[in-house]
Amino acid sequence: MIIIIRGNIISNGMSKAPSPTNAMLSHIVSALKRFCNKEIGHNIFQRSFHDHIIRNISDYNRIAKYIYENPLLWEQDCFYTEN
C-alpha cells in the first residue's frame, strides 16, 4: 500500500514540517488496520511489515512494481496453502 500525505509544500517541493508528517504515519496506519480488521471481521495484517518513506520517483516506481507483482508470486511462497 502506498499512503500519500499531502501537507504544506514550499517552492522546492519539500514539506515545511517533515517530522510531524512522518510521525502521523504510524497513527494513520494503525487506524487503517483497525478499520479494515473490523470491516472484515478478523486480522488480515501480518505482525510486522516493512515501511519505507518514498523519497523520489525511482523509489515510487520500484515499490509500486513490487506491490503490483508480488501477489503473482503467492503460490511460490513458503506460507502458501491451497485451502
N, C-alpha and C positions, 0 to 999 in steps of 0.2 A: 504494500500500500504506500502511496506517496501522499503525504499531507502537505498542503501548501498553506502557509500562514502569511497573510498579507499584513504589512504594517506600514508605518510611515517610511516613505522612500525619499532619499535625497538625490541630488543630481548624479552622483557617481553610482547609483543603483544599490548602495548599501543601506541596511536598516539603521535608523537612528538609535535603536535600542536593541542590539542583537542579544544581549544576555537575558533580559526579561522574556523576549520572544522564545528563546531556546528553553528557558525554564518552564514556559507554558506548555511545551510539547508533552511532557510526561503527564500533565493533567488532562490534556486533550486525548491522549492515547488511553489513559485509564478510563475516562468517561465513555469513549467509543467502545472499549472492550466490555464494560458493564452493560451498555445498551444492547450490543449485539448478543451477548450471552443471555440477557433477559428475553429478548425477542425470539431467540432460537430455542431457549429452554435448557441449555446446558453450555458448558465452557467449550468454545471452539478454538481457543488460542493455546499455543504451547507455552510452557512456563517461562521460558526466556526467548528473546528474539534479538535479532541484530538490528540496531538502528544506526542511521548514518545521516548526517546533515549534508544535503546536496549543495555543493558549492559552485558548480559550473555545469555547462551543458553536457560536457563529457560524462560527468558523474550521473546526470539525469538519464542520458541515453543508455548507459551501462545498467543502471538499476531498473529502468523501465523494461529493458530487454529481458533481464532476469525475471522480473515479475510476470511478464508475458509468457516466457518459455518454460519456466520452472514447472508448472502443472503438467506439461507434456512428459516430464521425467518421473512422475509419481509412481508408475508401475515398476520402475527400476530402483526405487527407494527401499532401504532395509526395513522400514516400518510398514510397507505396503502389504495389505492382505486383500484377498478377493471378496471378503464379506463387506 
